Amino acid sequence: MKRKRAVRNKKRKPILFGEGWEVIEQGVTKMKRILEGLPEPPFTSEEYMKIYTTIHNMCIQSSQHDYTEKLYIKYKEVIKEYITSVVLPSLKDKHDEFLLRELVIRWSNHKVMTKWLSRFLSYLSRFFIKRNSLPSLDEVAFTSFRDQVYKKTKGKVKDAAISLIDQERCGEQIDRGLLKNVIEIFVEIGMGKMDYYKNDFEEEMLKETTAYYSRKASNWILVESFPDYMLKVEECLRREKDRVVHYLHATSEPKLIEQVRHEVLCVYSSQLLENEKSGCCVLIQEHKVDELSRMYKLFSKIDDSLCRISQIYKKHVTVEGTTLVKKADDVASNKEVTLLLACFQTFVREVIELHDKNMPLVNDCFQNHTLFHKALKEAFEIFLNKTVAGSSTAELLVNYCDNILKKGGSEKHSDEAIEQILEKAVNLLGYIYDKDLFVEFYRKKLARRLLFDKSANEDHERSILTKLKQQNGAHFTSKLEGMVTDMILARETQADFKEYLQYNPHTNPGIDLSVTVLTTGFWPSYRSSDFHLPFEMTKCIQAFKEFYPTKTNSRKLTWIYSLGTCNITAKFELQTIELIVTTYQAAVLLLFNDSDRLSYSEIMSQLNLADDDIVRLLQSLCCLKYKILNKEPNTNSISSDDVFAFNSKFTNKMRRIRIPLPIVDEKKKILEVVDKDRKYVVDACLIRIMKSRKVLNHQQLITECVEQLKVFKPDLKLIKKRIEDLINREYLERDSENLNLYRYLT
């Protein structure tokens, strides 16, 4: 049988407050001695547990002996007594840096004391304080220090801290660690809120910053150049950011930097940027890349400054471009054609160089900002849409590209260089309003290169078309691409024709014939005529007419003799020379196989050509460099009474010569074609807009029309005329009550 063990419950003897506080007070006294640096060993674990256990037991006793609330009150008294007896006396009569050092020590000690007491009294924090919604132990300690110490010393502390910052700004060495600790007091005393830091320190610090940099800037502006001024500003901003990193609170950085910028940049922005000796315009003129980059970086944060700089930049580029236009105009006043062509080539080259010089500024110095891209675009548009010696820039750009792409051009470049040049030329086209004029001139030049085998490289021809297509769309290059494709198909057709002649020798005319078949819609319009071909040429035409139906029955051939060339063997008395002439020139020369002398009227009747054409042909054969024919009377002009004969005495050092026709200016014809096409384009645009909108007022219609027309900038007078024409043709009508309103007629 088991024996029951008797258990006796012994009641724990309650700890009286005086008895318990004596233990706690010993710990508090020891802690004070340690904090004051007096000889005192650190707390042992037994000492810590004794104090902690005593406080714990005093709090969990019966309600009669529960001293929790009394301990909370006593904690407040201990903190207050420590501040009164130790902290405040230590700060008394201290000033400047000495005050700051002592305050940092006292604040650090205060936090250590609060930490240890909070550990001893952790039971209060977990239960009593939470249950009664009382301020925490840390909050009580911080509040006590704030009310007793901080509020009494904050003015002197703020002044001392700001004084140290001023000393550093003036180049003196200061204790940054001390300043950081002092400023942390302003932050920590708010217990999570920044009100004390902002109101008691930051506000005054910013005022002092403003005053300091106001004084500095007023001195710098008198003695420093714009680049040197910017260096000083940049250094100041760097140093202020450095101060934030080392001792100021991070929230101060935007305010601090804003104050500095305002005083050193905003106040003097106009004076700096418009400085005649070293301002923005001078930096751009002298291409000061580093200074311009610095200027952009500094002024990009200042309201409206970038807009002002971009306008200065636009004005500068416009002046430079307009100078190039005037220079070209002055050189072009010399009427000699060779110099004129060279002048135009030089003008385009210099414009490209101007563009190349400015693009790095926009992309790098001005960090690709849209304002500067817009400024550059508007500047180039201003001077590139002026006429140069009566020629549009579109025409000059076409001539420049033609000189690069054709055989025997005045400039020799590698394939890679040509690609770069073409890229730059196409970029210039983006600034030209009359893109349709460019296309028409380009079609003429491309046709001559392709038809007369003047193109230096077919890959380059396709390359520039690809670039034009990427910039302006497929519709822009469709005809040009069709022309290149036609030439490829024409070579295939010619190969088939040669094969056909081999298998059908009875149709062979006995003359080497090459025919290029073109698509009418792609190529420039060429005048056809009822030209009477010589017998030898007729046989050639007939041979091709018999062959072509074997290729297709759906096309009708229209022969354009003005584009043809012939190689004729001319037998003179002293030598035989191969003449490279046009079809018309060849027809004139072949007439002299049967006749020694022919009058103007006889030549005209046998060839059935107009007066203008006959005059040009005969001038080329007897009045210019190569006098294949003799003329009576021997003058440099052609008249209807003249008589012509073959010049059998003609000689030349060359065995093969090309006889050019007098140059005909086709510009007028091209301009007429473009003007005519523009009428159709504007009509189509107006109808497209009205068809979708049905009803629109006059100003809105014109605005939308201008916005939609991308290939040229329409004249408002032209749009108004086309509106009137559409009304007359009953596509549109005016509203009976409001004449400014148009309706679309279905």
NORRA-V463217 format. One record per residue. N is the residue number from 0. RES is the residue in three letters. OMEGA is omega as a letter, one per 30 degrees, with the letter a starting at -180 (* if undefined). NEAR is the number of other ideal C-beta (glycine too) atoms within 10 Angstrom. D_LAST is the distance of its C-alpha to the last C-alpha in Angstrom with 2 decimals. Layout:
N;RES;OMEGA;NEAR;D_LAST / N;RES;OMEGA;NEAR;D_LAST
This chain:
0;MET;a;3;121.45 / 1;LYS;l;4;119.11 / 2;ARG;l;5;120.02 / 3;LYS;l;6;117.57 / 4;ARG;a;5;117.07 / 5;ALA;a;5;117.21 / 6;VAL;l;5;114.40 / 7;ARG;l;4;114.89 / 8;ASN;l;4;112.03 / 9;LYS;l;5;112.85 / 10;LYS;l;5;110.96 / 11;ARG;a;7;109.60 / 12;LYS;a;7;111.07 / 13;PRO;l;16;108.35 / 14;ILE;l;18;107.77 / 15;LEU;a;13;108.40 / 16;PHE;a;15;106.01 / 17;GLY;l;7;108.69 / 18;GLU;a;11;109.72 / 19;GLY;a;22;106.17 / 20;TRP;l;19;105.12 / 21;GLU;l;11;108.13 / 22;VAL;a;16;106.74 / 23;ILE;a;23;103.25 / 24;GLU;l;13;104.60 / 25;GLN;l;13;106.51 / 26;GLY;a;20;103.22 / 27;VAL;l;20;101.47 / 28;THR;l;11;104.38 / 29;LYS;a;17;104.32 / 30;MET;l;21;100.60 / 31;LYS;a;18;101.07 / 32;ARG;l;12;103.81 / 33;ILE;a;18;101.66 / 34;LEU;a;19;98.76 / 35;GLU;l;11;101.13 / 36;GLY;l;9;102.43 / 37;LEU;a;9;105.93 / 38;PRO;a;6;108.02 / 39;GLU;l;14;106.90 / 40;PRO;l;8;106.31 / 41;PRO;l;8;102.89 / 42;PHE;l;16;102.34 / 43;THR;l;9;103.73 / 44;SER;l;7;102.08 / 45;GLU;l;8;105.03 / 46;GLU;a;15;104.59 / 47;TYR;a;15;100.88 / 48;MET;a;12;101.40 / 49;LYS;a;16;104.20 / 50;ILE;a;25;102.03 / 51;TYR;a;17;99.02 / 52;THR;l;12;101.19 / 53;THR;a;19;102.96 / 54;ILE;a;24;99.68 / 55;HIS;a;15;98.35 / 56;ASN;l;16;101.48 / 57;MET;a;24;101.50 / 58;CYS;a;21;98.01 / 59;ILE;l;12;98.63 / 60;GLN;l;16;101.94 / 61;SER;a;7;102.40 / 62;SER;l;5;100.77 / 63;GLN;a;6;104.06 / 64;HIS;l;15;104.10 / 65;ASP;a;15;100.33 / 66;TYR;a;20;99.94 / 67;THR;a;20;96.25 / 68;GLU;a;13;95.21 / 69;LYS;l;14;98.26 / 70;LEU;l;21;97.46 / 71;TYR;l;20;93.91 / 72;ILE;a;11;95.41 / 73;LYS;l;17;98.04 / 74;TYR;l;21;95.33 / 75;LYS;a;15;93.76 / 76;GLU;l;9;97.19 / 77;VAL;a;19;97.93 / 78;ILE;a;22;94.69 / 79;LYS;a;16;95.27 / 80;GLU;l;12;98.94 / 81;TYR;l;22;98.11 / 82;ILE;a;20;95.62 / 83;THR;a;13;98.05 / 84;SER;a;11;101.10 / 85;VAL;a;16;99.72 / 86;VAL;a;20;96.19 / 87;LEU;l;15;96.29 / 88;PRO;a;10;99.70 / 89;SER;a;15;98.56 / 90;LEU;a;18;95.59 / 91;LYS;l;11;97.59 / 92;ASP;l;8;98.12 / 93;LYS;a;16;95.86 / 94;HIS;l;10;93.16 / 95;ASP;a;14;90.48 / 96;GLU;l;18;90.53 / 97;PHE;l;12;93.71 / 98;LEU;a;20;92.02 / 99;LEU;a;24;89.07 / 100;ARG;a;16;91.34 / 101;GLU;a;16;93.39 / 102;LEU;l;25;90.35 / 103;VAL;l;19;88.89 / 104;ILE;a;16;92.23 / 105;ARG;l;21;92.54 / 106;TRP;l;21;89.00 / 107;SER;l;13;89.55 / 108;ASN;a;20;92.90 / 109;HIS;l;21;91.35 / 110;LYS;l;15;88.73 / 111;VAL;l;13;91.47 / 112;MET;l;21;93.61 / 113;THR;a;20;90.69 / 114;LYS;a;12;89.95 / 115;TRP;l;18;93.56 / 116;LEU;l;23;94.03 / 117;SER;l;17;90.81 / 118;ARG;l;13;92.19 / 119;PHE;a;21;95.49 / 120;LEU;a;24;93.72 / 121;SER;l;14;90.96 / 122;TYR;l;18;92.05 / 123;LEU;a;23;91.08 / 124;SER;a;16;87.62 / 125;ARG;a;11;87.05 / 126;PHE;a;13;88.27 / 127;PHE;a;17;89.50 / 128;ILE;a;19;86.85 / 129;LYS;a;11;83.94 / 130;ARG;a;9;85.29 / 131;ASN;l;11;85.83 / 132;SER;a;6;82.63 / 133;LEU;l;15;84.71 / 134;PRO;a;13;83.82 / 135;SER;a;14;84.54 / 136;LEU;l;23;87.61 / 137;ASP;a;15;85.52 / 138;GLU;l;13;83.67 / 139;VAL;a;20;87.00 / 140;ALA;a;25;88.39 / 141;PHE;l;22;85.32 / 142;THR;l;16;85.10 / 143;SER;l;20;88.78 / 144;PHE;a;24;88.51 / 145;ARG;a;17;85.44 / 146;ASP;a;12;87.12 / 147;GLN;a;16;90.53 / 148;VAL;a;22;89.80 / 149;TYR;a;20;86.17 / 150;LYS;a;13;85.65 / 151;LYS;a;13;88.88 / 152;THR;a;21;88.22 / 153;LYS;a;19;84.43 / 154;GLY;a;11;84.47 / 155;LYS;l;16;87.13 / 156;VAL;l;24;85.58 / 157;LYS;a;19;82.12 / 158;ASP;a;15;83.65 / 159;ALA;a;21;85.73 / 160;ALA;l;24;82.77 / 161;ILE;l;17;80.55 / 162;SER;l;15;83.51 / 163;LEU;l;21;83.72 / 164;ILE;l;20;80.01 / 165;ASP;l;16;80.54 / 166;GLN;l;13;83.55 / 167;GLU;l;18;81.55 / 168;ARG;l;18;78.79 / 169;CYS;l;8;81.55 / 170;GLY;a;6;82.68 / 171;GLU;l;9;85.53 / 172;GLN;l;7;86.17 / 173;ILE;l;16;85.93 / 174;ASP;a;14;86.55 / 175;ARG;l;15;83.00 / 176;GLY;l;11;84.34 / 177;LEU;a;17;86.00 / 178;LEU;l;23;82.85 / 179;LYS;a;14;80.79 / 180;ASN;l;18;83.32 / 181;VAL;a;24;83.35 / 182;ILE;l;22;79.57 / 183;GLU;l;15;79.59 / 184;ILE;l;26;81.82 / 185;PHE;a;23;79.09 / 186;VAL;a;17;76.67 / 187;GLU;a;16;79.10 / 188;ILE;l;21;80.51 / 189;GLY;l;17;77.17 / 190;MET;l;13;77.52 / 191;GLY;l;6;73.92 / 192;LYS;a;10;72.41 / 193;MET;a;14;71.79 / 194;ASP;a;10;72.51 / 195;TYR;l;20;75.99 / 196;TYR;a;23;74.89 / 197;LYS;a;19;71.99 / 198;ASN;a;13;73.80 / 199;ASP;a;18;77.31 / 200;PHE;a;23;76.64 / 201;GLU;a;21;73.08 / 202;GLU;a;12;72.14 / 203;GLU;l;15;75.17 / 204;MET;l;22;74.85 / 205;LEU;l;17;71.30 / 206;LYS;l;12;72.53 / 207;GLU;l;16;75.30 / 208;THR;l;23;72.85 / 209;THR;a;14;70.65 / 210;ALA;a;13;73.69 / 211;TYR;a;18;75.04 / 212;TYR;l;23;71.91 / 213;SER;l;14;71.24 / 214;ARG;a;11;74.66 / 215;LYS;a;17;74.13 / 216;ALA;a;23;70.72 / 217;SER;l;13;72.01 / 218;ASN;a;9;74.73 / 219;TRP;a;18;72.62 / 220;ILE;a;16;69.98 / 221;LEU;a;7;72.75 / 222;VAL;a;8;74.34 / 223;GLU;l;17;71.97 / 224;SER;a;15;69.27 / 225;PHE;l;22;65.82 / 226;PRO;l;17;66.50 / 227;ASP;l;13;69.94 / 228;TYR;a;22;68.57 / 229;MET;l;22;66.04 / 230;LEU;l;14;68.87 / 231;LYS;l;14;70.79 / 232;VAL;a;25;67.82 / 233;GLU;l;13;67.17 / 234;GLU;l;10;70.85 / 235;CYS;l;21;70.91 / 236;LEU;l;19;67.94 / 237;ARG;a;10;69.60 / 238;ARG;l;12;72.83 / 239;GLU;l;21;71.25 / 240;LYS;l;15;69.55 / 241;ASP;l;13;72.92 / 242;ARG;l;19;74.54 / 243;VAL;l;16;72.16 / 244;VAL;a;10;73.06 / 245;HIS;a;12;76.79 / 246;TYR;l;22;77.38 / 247;LEU;l;22;74.49 / 248;HIS;a;17;72.36 / 249;ALA;a;8;69.05 / 250;THR;a;14;67.09 / 251;SER;a;21;68.32 / 252;GLU;a;15;66.68 / 253;PRO;a;10;63.16 / 254;LYS;a;15;64.69 / 255;LEU;a;20;67.38 / 256;ILE;l;17;65.08 / 257;GLU;l;13;62.65 / 258;GLN;l;21;65.53 / 259;VAL;l;23;66.75 / 260;ARG;a;21;63.30 / 261;HIS;a;15;62.80 / 262;GLU;a;22;66.14 / 263;VAL;a;25;66.21 / 264;LEU;a;22;62.52 / 265;CYS;a;17;60.36 / 266;VAL;a;16;62.82 / 267;TYR;a;17;63.13 / 268;SER;a;19;59.77 / 269;SER;a;12;58.76 / 270;GLN;a;12;62.25 / 271;LEU;a;25;62.37 / 272;LEU;a;19;58.95 / 273;GLU;l;13;59.14 / 274;ASN;a;18;62.75 / 275;GLU;a;7;63.03 / 276;LYS;a;7;65.86 / 277;SER;a;19;64.83 / 278;GLY;a;19;61.50 / 279;CYS;a;23;58.22 / 280;CYS;l;18;57.28 / 281;VAL;l;17;60.72 / 282;LEU;l;26;60.46 / 283;ILE;l;22;57.14 / 284;GLN;a;11;58.54 / 285;GLU;l;11;61.63 / 286;HIS;a;13;59.68 / 287;LYS;a;18;61.90 / 288;VAL;a;13;60.39 / 289;ASP;a;10;62.82 / 290;GLU;l;22;62.65 / 291;LEU;l;21;58.83 / 292;SER;l;15;58.76 / 293;ARG;l;18;61.27 / 294;MET;l;24;59.31 / 295;TYR;a;19;56.11 / 296;LYS;a;14;58.10 / 297;LEU;a;20;59.78 / 298;PHE;l;23;56.91 / 299;SER;l;13;54.24 / 300;LYS;a;14;55.73 / 301;ILE;a;15;55.56 / 302;ASP;l;9;52.55 / 303;ASP;a;10;50.37 / 304;SER;l;21;52.92 / 305;LEU;l;18;50.76 / 306;CYS;l;10;47.97 / 307;ARG;l;16;50.58 / 308;ILE;a;27;51.97 / 309;SER;l;21;48.56 / 310;GLN;l;14;47.96 / 311;ILE;l;17;51.40 / 312;TYR;l;24;50.61 / 313;LYS;a;20;47.27 / 314;LYS;a;15;49.06 / 315;HIS;a;19;51.79 / 316;VAL;l;25;49.50 / 317;THR;l;17;47.48 / 318;VAL;a;14;50.76 / 319;GLU;a;18;51.98 / 320;GLY;l;23;48.79 / 321;THR;l;14;48.63 / 322;THR;l;13;52.29 / 323;LEU;l;19;51.46 / 324;VAL;a;19;48.79 / 325;LYS;l;13;51.34 / 326;LYS;l;15;54.01 / 327;ALA;l;22;51.86 / 328;ASP;a;16;51.00 / 329;ASP;l;11;54.70 / 330;VAL;a;17;55.69 / 331;ALA;l;18;52.90 / 332;SER;l;9;54.40 / 333;ASN;a;12;56.82 / 334;LYS;a;8;55.06 / 335;GLU;a;9;56.76 / 336;VAL;a;9;54.08 / 337;THR;l;8;56.07 / 338;LEU;a;12;56.61 / 339;LEU;l;17;52.98 / 340;LEU;l;15;51.79 / 341;ALA;l;14;54.44 / 342;CYS;a;21;53.42 / 343;PHE;l;23;49.78 / 344;GLN;l;18;51.00 / 345;THR;a;15;53.30 / 346;PHE;a;24;50.56 / 347;VAL;a;23;48.30 / 348;ARG;a;15;51.37 / 349;GLU;l;16;52.39 / 350;VAL;l;27;48.95 / 351;ILE;l;18;49.15 / 352;GLU;l;12;52.66 / 353;LEU;l;19;51.46 / 354;HIS;l;18;48.83 / 355;ASP;a;12;51.48 / 356;LYS;a;12;53.81 / 357;ASN;a;23;51.36 / 358;MET;l;14;49.87 / 359;PRO;l;12;53.20 / 360;LEU;a;21;53.37 / 361;VAL;a;22;49.99 / 362;ASN;a;13;50.60 / 363;ASP;a;13;54.28 / 364;CYS;a;25;55.44 / 365;PHE;l;24;52.33 / 366;GLN;l;12;51.87 / 367;ASN;a;10;48.31 / 368;HIS;a;17;47.08 / 369;THR;l;11;43.39 / 370;LEU;a;16;44.37 / 371;PHE;l;22;46.28 / 372;HIS;l;15;43.69 / 373;LYS;l;13;41.25 / 374;ALA;l;25;43.91 / 375;LEU;a;21;44.61 / 376;LYS;a;15;40.95 / 377;GLU;l;15;40.36 / 378;ALA;l;23;43.62 / 379;PHE;l;24;42.83 / 380;GLU;a;16;39.33 / 381;ILE;a;18;40.99 / 382;PHE;l;22;43.36 / 383;LEU;l;24;41.62 / 384;ASN;l;15;38.73 / 385;LYS;l;14;41.20 / 386;THR;l;12;42.05 / 387;VAL;a;24;45.49 / 388;ALA;l;18;47.16 / 389;GLY;l;9;43.84 / 390;SER;l;17;42.48 / 391;SER;l;21;39.87 / 392;THR;l;28;41.09 / 393;ALA;l;25;38.52 / 394;GLU;a;24;40.35 / 395;LEU;l;26;43.75 / 396;LEU;l;24;42.88 / 397;VAL;a;24;41.85 / 398;ASN;l;18;45.14 / 399;TYR;l;25;47.07 / 400;CYS;l;24;45.65 / 401;ASP;l;19;46.29 / 402;ASN;l;18;49.88 / 403;ILE;a;21;50.33 / 404;LEU;a;23;48.77 / 405;LYS;l;18;50.18 / 406;LYS;l;11;53.66 / 407;GLY;l;8;56.20 / 408;GLY;a;16;54.32 / 409;SER;a;10;56.45 / 410;GLU;l;12;56.47 / 411;LYS;a;10;58.04 / 412;HIS;l;12;57.16 / 413;SER;a;8;57.70 / 414;ASP;l;10;54.86 / 415;GLU;l;8;54.74 / 416;ALA;l;12;54.68 / 417;ILE;l;21;51.84 / 418;GLU;l;16;49.75 / 419;GLN;a;13;50.42 / 420;ILE;a;20;49.64 / 421;LEU;l;22;46.30 / 422;GLU;a;12;45.45 / 423;LYS;l;17;46.27 / 424;ALA;l;21;44.32 / 425;VAL;l;21;41.16 / 426;ASN;l;16;41.75 / 427;LEU;a;20;41.78 / 428;LEU;l;22;38.36 / 429;GLY;a;13;37.02 / 430;TYR;a;20;37.97 / 431;ILE;a;20;36.38 / 432;TYR;a;18;32.97 / 433;ASP;a;19;32.28 / 434;LYS;l;19;32.24 / 435;ASP;l;20;30.10 / 436;LEU;l;24;32.94 / 437;PHE;a;25;35.42 / 438;VAL;a;24;33.69 / 439;GLU;l;21;33.68 / 440;PHE;a;27;37.33 / 441;TYR;l;24;38.25 / 442;ARG;l;20;36.77 / 443;LYS;a;20;38.99 / 444;LYS;l;19;42.04 / 445;LEU;l;28;41.48 / 446;ALA;l;18;41.11 / 447;ARG;l;15;44.45 / 448;ARG;a;20;46.15 / 449;LEU;a;20;45.03 / 450;LEU;a;20;45.47 / 451;PHE;l;12;48.79 / 452;ASP;a;9;50.19 / 453;LYS;a;16;50.34 / 454;SER;a;19;49.10 / 455;ALA;a;16;52.03 / 456;ASN;a;13;50.80 / 457;GLU;l;14;47.89 / 458;ASP;l;10;48.08 / 459;HIS;l;18;47.49 / 460;GLU;a;20;44.46 / 461;ARG;a;13;42.93 / 462;SER;a;18;44.11 / 463;ILE;l;23;42.30 / 464;LEU;l;21;39.07 / 465;THR;l;13;39.51 / 466;LYS;l;18;40.08 / 467;LEU;a;23;37.00 / 468;LYS;l;17;34.93 / 469;GLN;a;12;36.39 / 470;GLN;a;14;35.64 / 471;ASN;l;18;32.18 / 472;GLY;a;12;30.66 / 473;ALA;a;9;30.47 / 474;HIS;a;10;27.66 / 475;PHE;a;21;30.06 / 476;THR;a;22;32.79 / 477;SER;a;13;31.13 / 478;LYS;a;18;31.90 / 479;LEU;l;21;35.32 / 480;GLU;l;18;36.24 / 481;GLY;l;14;35.14 / 482;MET;l;22;37.59 / 483;VAL;l;17;40.45 / 484;THR;l;12;39.70 / 485;ASP;a;19;39.67 / 486;MET;l;18;43.18 / 487;ILE;l;10;44.47 / 488;LEU;a;13;43.14 / 489;ALA;l;17;44.52 / 490;ARG;l;12;47.95 / 491;GLU;l;11;47.85 / 492;THR;l;19;46.86 / 493;GLN;l;16;49.73 / 494;ALA;l;10;52.18 / 495;ASP;l;14;51.15 / 496;PHE;l;20;51.55 / 497;LYS;l;13;55.08 / 498;GLU;l;11;55.94 / 499;TYR;a;18;54.60 / 500;LEU;l;17;56.87 / 501;GLN;a;9;59.84 / 502;TYR;l;7;59.42 / 503;ASN;a;13;58.57 / 504;PRO;a;7;61.11 / 505;HIS;l;7;60.72 / 506;THR;a;15;57.23 / 507;ASN;a;14;58.50 / 508;PRO;a;16;58.28 / 509;GLY;l;9;61.18 / 510;ILE;l;12;59.18 / 511;ASP;a;8;57.83 / 512;LEU;l;17;54.04 / 513;SER;a;13;51.40 / 514;VAL;l;17;47.71 / 515;THR;a;16;44.80 / 516;VAL;a;17;41.60 / 517;LEU;l;20;38.48 / 518;THR;a;13;34.80 / 519;THR;a;11;32.87 / 520;GLY;a;8;29.96 / 521;PHE;a;17;32.42 / 522;TRP;l;20;34.75 / 523;PRO;l;18;34.55 / 524;SER;l;10;33.84 / 525;TYR;a;13;37.16 / 526;ARG;l;10;37.97 / 527;SER;a;11;39.38 / 528;SER;l;15;41.83 / 529;ASP;a;6;44.02 / 530;PHE;l;16;46.96 / 531;HIS;a;13;50.21 / 532;LEU;l;19;51.69 / 533;PRO;a;18;55.47 / 534;PHE;a;9;57.01 / 535;GLU;a;15;57.77 / 536;MET;l;21;54.15 / 537;THR;l;12;52.89 / 538;LYS;l;16;55.01 / 539;CYS;a;18;53.36 / 540;ILE;a;16;49.82 / 541;GLN;l;13;50.84 / 542;ALA;a;22;52.35 / 543;PHE;l;21;49.16 / 544;LYS;l;12;47.05 / 545;GLU;a;13;49.37 / 546;PHE;a;19;49.12 / 547;TYR;l;18;45.39 / 548;PRO;l;10;44.37 / 549;THR;l;11;46.70 / 550;LYS;a;14;44.37 / 551;THR;l;9;40.96 / 552;ASN;a;8;39.59 / 553;SER;a;5;35.91 / 554;ARG;l;12;36.21 / 555;LYS;a;6;36.85 / 556;LEU;l;11;39.28 / 557;THR;a;9;38.81 / 558;TRP;l;16;42.00 / 559;ILE;a;17;41.87 / 560;TYR;a;19;45.47 / 561;SER;a;15;45.14 / 562;LEU;a;16;45.09 / 563;GLY;l;19;48.22 / 564;THR;l;15;51.75 / 565;CYS;l;18;55.11 / 566;ASN;a;13;58.63 / 567;ILE;l;15;61.08 / 568;THR;a;8;64.85 / 569;ALA;a;18;66.31 / 570;LYS;l;8;70.04 / 571;PHE;a;15;71.68 / 572;GLU;a;9;75.39 / 573;LEU;a;10;76.31 / 574;GLN;l;13;73.79 / 575;THR;a;9;70.83 / 576;ILE;l;19;67.66 / 577;GLU;a;13;64.42 / 578;LEU;l;20;61.49 / 579;ILE;a;15;58.08 / 580;VAL;l;26;55.61 / 581;THR;l;20;52.07 / 582;THR;a;18;51.34 / 583;TYR;l;22;51.30 / 584;GLN;l;24;54.57 / 585;ALA;a;22;56.12 / 586;ALA;l;24;55.18 / 587;VAL;a;24;56.92 / 588;LEU;a;21;60.02 / 589;LEU;l;16;60.26 / 590;LEU;a;16;60.56 / 591;PHE;l;20;63.95 / 592;ASN;a;10;65.31 / 593;ASP;a;10;65.82 / 594;SER;l;14;66.41 / 595;ASP;a;8;68.58 / 596;ARG;l;12;66.84 / 597;LEU;l;20;63.36 / 598;SER;l;15;61.89 / 599;TYR;a;19;58.50 / 600;SER;l;13;57.20 / 601;GLU;l;14;58.61 / 602;ILE;a;22;56.88 / 603;MET;a;18;53.59 / 604;SER;a;11;53.83 / 605;GLN;a;16;54.94 / 606;LEU;a;20;52.14 / 607;ASN;l;11;49.37 / 608;LEU;l;22;48.03 / 609;ALA;a;12;46.71 / 610;ASP;a;11;49.19 / 611;ASP;a;9;47.85 / 612;ASP;a;17;48.21 / 613;ILE;a;19;51.69 / 614;VAL;l;20;52.89 / 615;ARG;a;20;51.83 / 616;LEU;a;24;53.51 / 617;LEU;l;20;56.75 / 618;GLN;a;16;56.90 / 619;SER;a;22;56.78 / 620;LEU;a;25;59.61 / 621;CYS;a;21;62.01 / 622;CYS;a;17;61.27 / 623;LEU;a;14;60.60 / 624;LYS;a;9;62.73 / 625;TYR;a;19;63.48 / 626;LYS;a;14;64.68 / 627;ILE;l;24;64.45 / 628;LEU;l;21;64.46 / 629;ASN;a;17;66.69 / 630;LYS;l;22;65.35 / 631;GLU;f;12;67.13 / 632;PRO;a;9;67.28 / 633;ASN;l;10;67.42 / 634;THR;a;11;64.79 / 635;ASN;l;9;61.93 / 636;SER;a;10;59.25 / 637;ILE;l;19;57.97 / 638;SER;a;10;58.07 / 639;SER;a;11;57.66 / 640;ASP;a;10;61.44 / 641;ASP;l;20;62.33 / 642;VAL;a;15;64.23 / 643;PHE;l;24;64.11 / 644;ALA;l;15;66.62 / 645;PHE;a;20;66.99 / 646;ASN;a;19;68.92 / 647;SER;a;13;71.54 / 648;LYS;a;10;73.44 / 649;PHE;l;17;70.57 / 650;THR;l;10;71.70 / 651;ASN;a;14;70.28 / 652;LYS;a;6;71.61 / 653;MET;l;10;68.71 / 654;ARG;a;9;68.59 / 655;ARG;a;10;64.82 / 656;ILE;l;17;62.58 / 657;ARG;a;12;58.87 / 658;ILE;a;18;58.00 / 659;PRO;l;14;54.94 / 660;LEU;l;17;52.60 / 661;PRO;a;11;52.25 / 662;ILE;l;8;49.68 / 663;VAL;l;10;46.29 / 664;ASP;a;7;44.14 / 665;GLU;a;12;40.73 / 666;LYS;a;14;39.37 / 667;LYS;a;9;37.73 / 668;LYS;l;15;35.92 / 669;ILE;l;17;34.74 / 670;LEU;l;15;33.49 / 671;GLU;l;10;31.54 / 672;VAL;a;18;29.94 / 673;VAL;l;19;29.08 / 674;ASP;l;12;27.64 / 675;LYS;l;9;25.42 / 676;ASP;a;16;24.27 / 677;ARG;l;20;23.62 / 678;LYS;l;13;21.03 / 679;TYR;a;10;19.05 / 680;VAL;l;17;19.72 / 681;VAL;l;22;18.65 / 682;ASP;a;16;15.36 / 683;ALA;a;13;14.67 / 684;CYS;l;20;15.94 / 685;LEU;a;25;13.90 / 686;ILE;l;15;10.53 / 687;ARG;l;13;12.09 / 688;ILE;a;20;13.23 / 689;MET;l;22;10.24 / 690;LYS;a;11;8.20 / 691;SER;a;10;11.37 / 692;ARG;l;14;12.28 / 693;LYS;a;10;9.30 / 694;VAL;a;11;12.02 / 695;LEU;l;20;14.90 / 696;ASN;a;13;17.78 / 697;HIS;a;16;18.98 / 698;GLN;l;9;21.88 / 699;GLN;a;15;20.23 / 700;LEU;l;21;17.55 / 701;ILE;a;18;20.47 / 702;THR;a;13;22.65 / 703;GLU;l;18;20.36 / 704;CYS;l;21;19.70 / 705;VAL;a;13;23.50 / 706;GLU;a;10;24.21 / 707;GLN;a;14;22.06 / 708;LEU;a;18;23.38 / 709;LYS;a;13;26.70 / 710;VAL;l;19;27.89 / 711;PHE;l;21;28.31 / 712;LYS;a;13;28.46 / 713;PRO;l;19;25.96 / 714;ASP;a;11;27.18 / 715;LEU;l;10;25.45 / 716;LYS;l;8;25.61 / 717;LEU;a;15;23.65 / 718;ILE;a;19;20.80 / 719;LYS;l;12;20.80 / 720;LYS;a;13;20.84 / 721;ARG;l;22;17.89 / 722;ILE;l;22;15.86 / 723;GLU;a;11;17.05 / 724;ASP;l;15;16.26 / 725;LEU;l;20;12.58 / 726;ILE;l;14;12.56 / 727;ASN;a;9;14.51 / 728;ARG;l;10;12.28 / 729;GLU;l;8;9.30 / 730;TYR;l;18;7.41 / 731;LEU;l;20;8.79 / 732;GLU;l;13;10.77 / 733;ARG;l;14;14.06 / 734;ASP;a;12;15.05 / 735;SER;a;8;17.44 / 736;GLU;a;6;20.16 / 737;ASN;a;10;19.93 / 738;LEU;l;9;19.33 / 739;ASN;a;11;19.63 / 740;LEU;a;16;16.44 / 741;TYR;l;26;12.96 / 742;ARG;l;15;9.56 / 743;TYR;l;18;6.38 / 744;LEU;a;12;3.80 / 745;THR;*;6;0.00
